[in-house]
Amino acid sequence: MNIRQQGAAVRPPTRGTERSATRRAELISIGRKLFADTSYDALSMDDIARQAHVAKGLIYYYFQSKRGYYLAIIQDSVAGLVKHAASGLDLPAVDRVHRTVDSYLRYAEHHQAAYRTIVSGGVGFDTEVHAIRDGVREAIVATIAEGAYGRRDIAPLARMGLLAWVCSVEGATLDWIDRPELSRDTMRELLVRTLGGALRAIEEMDPAHPAPTPARRDA
């Protein structure tokens, strides 16, 4: 490799590439708000372009289609939610559970449009969108399992018990961001205590998955 080739190999991304990434991120941010307020089927590409104040061809350039645009919005939102909820790996197991619930609520509170997009979709029955949402659920279940049991590989009954709790959290959190009558601290404590109930129920049905000490009534 000559000097010119070596320089090309280590050259940072061009300014045009950076602008392109920034523009794509801006379009995703706009799309979150559009699809949070209006159903997928009710928005045409012309509607999206008009409300985003861009040429329709620009959206096709970055996302190829309306569906591609919508899925990019979902995937970007999912990455943010999972990153927030799974933070705090350096904490003790019990503290990590509290951190996970608090981070989940913080994300929903500060990114309401994105959260609604992840949880409620907006396109009716769409297997690909549902698969993305299900991936989020499994990531949260794995994070809680690691905090409660010290491992992610758990038995089917324990997984189902935690999944049922996560699904209930989704519905409660949607209602909370629509009607924020409880503080985030109160909401977090409520969800952590209901998690304790789920963990005790799991232990009763499968003693191989004992509830951690803080979840026990005699703790």
C-alpha positions as CSV (number, residue, x, y, z in Angstrom):
1,M,0.0,0.0,0.0
2,N,1.5,3.3,-1.0
3,I,1.3,6.6,1.0
4,R,-1.7,7.8,-0.9
5,Q,-3.6,4.6,-0.3
6,Q,-2.7,4.7,3.4
7,G,-4.0,8.2,3.7
8,A,-7.3,7.1,2.1
9,A,-7.6,4.2,4.5
10,V,-7.4,6.3,7.6
11,R,-9.3,9.4,6.3
12,P,-12.3,10.2,8.5
13,P,-15.8,10.3,7.1
14,T,-16.4,13.2,4.6
15,R,-18.3,16.2,5.6
16,G,-21.0,15.2,3.2
17,T,-21.4,11.8,4.9
18,E,-21.7,13.6,8.3
19,R,-24.3,15.9,6.9
20,S,-26.2,13.0,5.4
21,A,-26.3,11.2,8.8
22,T,-27.5,14.4,10.5
23,R,-30.2,14.9,7.9
24,R,-31.4,11.3,8.3
25,A,-31.5,11.7,12.0
26,E,-33.5,14.9,11.6
27,L,-36.0,13.1,9.4
28,I,-36.4,10.3,11.9
29,S,-37.0,12.8,14.7
30,I,-39.7,14.5,12.6
31,G,-41.2,11.2,11.8
32,R,-41.6,10.2,15.4
33,K,-43.8,13.2,16.0
34,L,-45.8,12.7,12.8
35,F,-46.6,9.0,13.5
36,A,-47.2,9.6,17.2
37,D,-50.1,11.9,16.3
38,T,-51.4,10.2,13.1
39,S,-51.9,6.6,12.1
40,Y,-49.6,5.0,9.6
41,D,-52.3,4.5,7.0
42,A,-53.6,8.1,7.4
43,L,-50.3,9.6,6.3
44,S,-49.3,9.6,2.7
45,M,-45.8,10.4,1.5
46,D,-47.1,13.7,0.3
47,D,-48.4,14.5,3.8
48,I,-45.1,13.5,5.4
49,A,-43.1,15.6,3.0
50,R,-45.3,18.6,3.4
51,Q,-45.3,18.4,7.2
52,A,-41.6,17.8,7.3
53,H,-41.0,20.7,4.9
54,V,-38.8,18.6,2.6
55,A,-39.1,17.2,-0.9
56,K,-40.7,13.8,-1.1
57,G,-37.7,12.5,-3.1
58,L,-35.5,13.2,-0.1
59,I,-37.4,10.7,2.1
60,Y,-37.3,8.1,-0.7
61,Y,-33.5,8.8,-1.0
62,Y,-32.9,7.9,2.7
63,F,-35.6,5.3,3.4
64,Q,-36.8,4.0,0.0
65,S,-40.5,3.9,1.0
66,K,-42.9,5.0,3.6
67,R,-42.7,1.6,5.3
68,G,-38.9,1.9,5.3
69,Y,-39.2,5.3,6.9
70,Y,-41.5,4.0,9.6
71,L,-39.3,1.0,10.4
72,A,-36.3,3.2,10.7
73,I,-38.2,5.4,13.2
74,I,-39.2,2.3,15.2
75,Q,-35.6,0.8,15.2
76,D,-34.0,4.1,16.2
77,S,-36.6,4.5,19.1
78,V,-35.9,0.9,20.2
79,A,-32.2,1.5,20.4
80,G,-32.7,4.5,22.6
81,L,-35.1,2.8,25.0
82,V,-33.0,-0.4,25.4
83,K,-29.8,1.6,26.0
84,H,-31.5,3.6,28.7
85,A,-33.1,0.6,30.4
86,A,-30.0,-1.5,30.3
87,S,-27.7,1.1,31.8
88,G,-26.1,0.8,35.2
89,L,-24.4,-2.6,34.8
90,D,-21.8,-1.6,37.4
91,L,-24.4,-1.5,40.1
92,P,-25.3,-4.3,42.6
93,A,-28.1,-6.5,41.2
94,V,-31.0,-5.0,43.3
95,D,-29.9,-1.5,42.5
96,R,-29.7,-2.4,38.9
97,V,-33.4,-3.4,38.9
98,H,-34.4,0.0,40.3
99,R,-32.1,1.7,37.8
100,T,-33.7,-0.2,34.9
101,V,-37.2,0.7,36.0
102,D,-36.3,4.4,36.5
103,S,-34.4,4.6,33.2
104,Y,-37.4,3.0,31.4
105,L,-39.8,5.6,32.9
106,R,-37.4,8.5,32.2
107,Y,-37.2,7.5,28.6
108,A,-41.0,7.3,28.3
109,E,-41.4,10.6,30.1
110,H,-38.8,12.5,28.0
111,H,-39.4,10.7,24.6
112,Q,-43.2,10.3,24.7
113,A,-43.6,10.2,20.9
114,A,-40.9,7.6,20.5
115,Y,-42.3,5.5,23.4
116,R,-45.8,5.5,21.9
117,T,-44.3,4.4,18.6
118,I,-42.5,1.5,20.2
119,V,-45.3,0.2,22.4
120,S,-48.5,1.0,20.4
121,G,-47.1,0.9,16.8
122,G,-49.8,2.6,14.9
123,V,-50.1,0.5,11.8
124,G,-52.5,-2.2,12.9
125,F,-51.2,-5.8,12.8
126,D,-47.7,-5.6,11.3
127,T,-45.5,-8.6,12.0
128,E,-42.2,-6.8,11.5
129,V,-43.1,-3.9,13.8
130,H,-44.4,-6.3,16.4
131,A,-41.2,-8.3,16.1
132,I,-39.2,-5.1,16.9
133,R,-41.5,-4.4,19.9
134,D,-41.2,-8.0,21.1
135,G,-37.4,-7.6,20.9
136,V,-37.6,-4.7,23.3
137,R,-39.7,-6.8,25.7
138,E,-37.2,-9.6,25.6
139,A,-34.3,-7.2,26.3
140,I,-36.1,-5.8,29.3
141,V,-36.9,-9.3,30.6
142,A,-33.3,-10.3,30.2
143,T,-32.1,-7.2,32.1
144,I,-34.5,-7.8,34.9
145,A,-33.6,-11.5,35.1
146,E,-29.9,-10.6,35.4
147,G,-30.7,-8.2,38.2
148,A,-33.0,-10.6,40.0
149,Y,-31.3,-13.9,39.4
150,G,-27.8,-13.0,38.3
151,R,-28.3,-14.6,34.9
152,R,-30.3,-14.1,31.7
153,D,-30.9,-17.8,30.9
154,I,-34.1,-18.6,33.0
155,A,-36.8,-21.2,32.8
156,P,-39.9,-20.7,30.7
157,L,-42.2,-20.1,33.7
158,A,-39.9,-17.4,35.1
159,R,-39.6,-15.8,31.7
160,M,-43.3,-15.7,31.3
161,G,-43.8,-14.2,34.7
162,L,-41.4,-11.4,33.9
163,L,-42.8,-10.9,30.5
164,A,-46.3,-10.5,32.0
165,W,-44.9,-7.8,34.3
166,V,-43.2,-6.0,31.4
167,C,-46.5,-6.0,29.4
168,S,-48.3,-4.5,32.3
169,V,-45.6,-1.9,32.7
170,E,-46.1,-0.9,29.1
171,G,-49.8,-0.2,29.6
172,A,-49.3,1.6,32.9
173,T,-46.6,3.7,31.5
174,L,-48.7,4.8,28.5
175,D,-51.4,5.9,30.9
176,W,-48.9,7.6,33.1
177,I,-47.4,9.8,30.4
178,D,-50.9,10.7,29.2
179,R,-52.0,11.5,32.8
180,P,-48.9,12.2,34.9
181,E,-50.8,12.3,38.2
182,L,-48.0,10.4,40.0
183,S,-44.4,11.5,40.3
184,R,-41.8,9.4,38.5
185,D,-40.4,8.3,41.9
186,T,-43.8,7.1,43.0
187,M,-44.4,5.4,39.7
188,R,-41.0,3.7,39.9
189,E,-41.7,2.5,43.5
190,L,-45.1,1.1,42.5
191,L,-43.6,-0.8,39.5
192,V,-40.8,-2.2,41.6
193,R,-43.2,-3.4,44.2
194,T,-45.4,-5.1,41.6
195,L,-42.2,-6.7,40.2
196,G,-41.6,-8.0,43.7
197,G,-45.1,-9.6,43.6
198,A,-44.2,-11.2,40.3
199,L,-40.9,-12.5,41.6
200,R,-42.6,-14.1,44.6
201,A,-45.2,-15.7,42.4
202,I,-42.5,-17.1,40.2
203,E,-40.7,-18.6,43.3
204,E,-43.9,-20.2,44.5
205,M,-44.4,-22.0,41.2
206,D,-40.7,-22.6,40.5
207,P,-38.5,-22.8,43.6
208,A,-35.4,-22.9,41.3
209,H,-35.9,-19.2,40.8
210,P,-36.0,-17.7,44.4
211,A,-37.1,-14.1,44.7
212,P,-34.2,-11.9,45.8
213,T,-34.2,-10.8,49.4
214,P,-35.7,-7.3,48.8
215,A,-38.7,-8.9,47.1
216,R,-39.5,-11.0,50.1
217,R,-42.3,-10.0,52.5
218,D,-40.2,-10.7,55.5
219,A,-37.2,-8.7,54.2
